[in-house]
């Protein structure tokens, strides 16, 4: 069970960091509505939540 939670936490961290740093190209590629700045901000917030969730899973898995 610990290995499964570690794996899920690591995957969440990786996807969160990917969403934060590549938000604008992801929005340009997959979404086609007018205000790309709001979509980019939303994707960055979603990535931040993923990073927090993954970090907590990894942290509490080792403590």
PEFENWO-V739203 format. One record per residue. N is the residue number from 1. RES is the residue in one letter. SS is DSSP state (H for helix, E for strand, C for the rest). PSI is psi in whole degrees, -180 to 180 (none if undefined). BURIAL is b if it has 16 or more other ideal C-beta (glycine too) atoms within 10 Angstrom, else e. Layout:
n=N res=RES ss=SS psi=PSI burial=BURIAL
n=N res=RES ss=SS psi=PSI burial=BURIAL
This chain:
n=1 res=X ss=C psi=-37 burial=e
n=2 res=X ss=H psi=-38 burial=e
n=3 res=X ss=H psi=-38 burial=e
n=4 res=X ss=H psi=-45 burial=e
n=5 res=X ss=H psi=-36 burial=e
n=6 res=X ss=H psi=-43 burial=e
n=7 res=X ss=H psi=-45 burial=e
n=8 res=X ss=H psi=-42 burial=e
n=9 res=X ss=H psi=-41 burial=b
n=10 res=X ss=H psi=-42 burial=e
n=11 res=X ss=H psi=-41 burial=e
n=12 res=X ss=H psi=-41 burial=b
n=13 res=X ss=H psi=-45 burial=b
n=14 res=X ss=H psi=-46 burial=e
n=15 res=X ss=H psi=-37 burial=e
n=16 res=X ss=H psi=-44 burial=b
n=17 res=X ss=H psi=-39 burial=e
n=18 res=X ss=H psi=-42 burial=e
n=19 res=X ss=H psi=-36 burial=b
n=20 res=X ss=H psi=-49 burial=b
n=21 res=X ss=H psi=-26 burial=e
n=22 res=X ss=C psi=34 burial=e
n=23 res=X ss=H psi=-45 burial=b
n=24 res=X ss=H psi=-47 burial=e
n=25 res=X ss=H psi=-34 burial=e
n=26 res=X ss=H psi=-42 burial=b
n=27 res=X ss=H psi=-42 burial=b
n=28 res=X ss=H psi=-36 burial=e
n=29 res=X ss=H psi=-41 burial=e
n=30 res=X ss=H psi=-21 burial=e
n=31 res=X ss=C psi=144 burial=e
n=32 res=X ss=C psi=42 burial=e
n=33 res=X ss=C psi=167 burial=e
n=34 res=X ss=C psi=-54 burial=e
n=35 res=X ss=C psi=96 burial=e
n=36 res=X ss=H psi=-22 burial=e
n=37 res=X ss=H psi=-40 burial=e
n=38 res=X ss=H psi=-39 burial=e
n=39 res=X ss=H psi=-39 burial=b
n=40 res=X ss=H psi=-43 burial=b
n=41 res=X ss=H psi=-42 burial=e
n=42 res=X ss=H psi=-41 burial=e
n=43 res=X ss=H psi=-36 burial=b
n=44 res=X ss=H psi=-38 burial=b
n=45 res=X ss=H psi=-40 burial=e
n=46 res=X ss=H psi=-42 burial=e
n=47 res=X ss=H psi=-38 burial=b
n=48 res=X ss=H psi=-42 burial=e
n=49 res=X ss=H psi=-37 burial=e
n=50 res=X ss=H psi=-41 burial=b
n=51 res=X ss=H psi=-43 burial=b
n=52 res=X ss=H psi=-47 burial=e
n=53 res=X ss=H psi=-48 burial=e
n=54 res=X ss=H psi=-39 burial=b
n=55 res=X ss=H psi=-41 burial=e
n=56 res=X ss=H psi=-40 burial=e
n=57 res=X ss=H psi=-44 burial=b
n=58 res=X ss=H psi=-42 burial=b
n=59 res=X ss=H psi=-49 burial=e
n=60 res=X ss=H psi=-14 burial=e
n=61 res=X ss=H psi=-30 burial=b
n=62 res=X ss=H psi=-7 burial=e
n=63 res=X ss=C psi=none burial=e
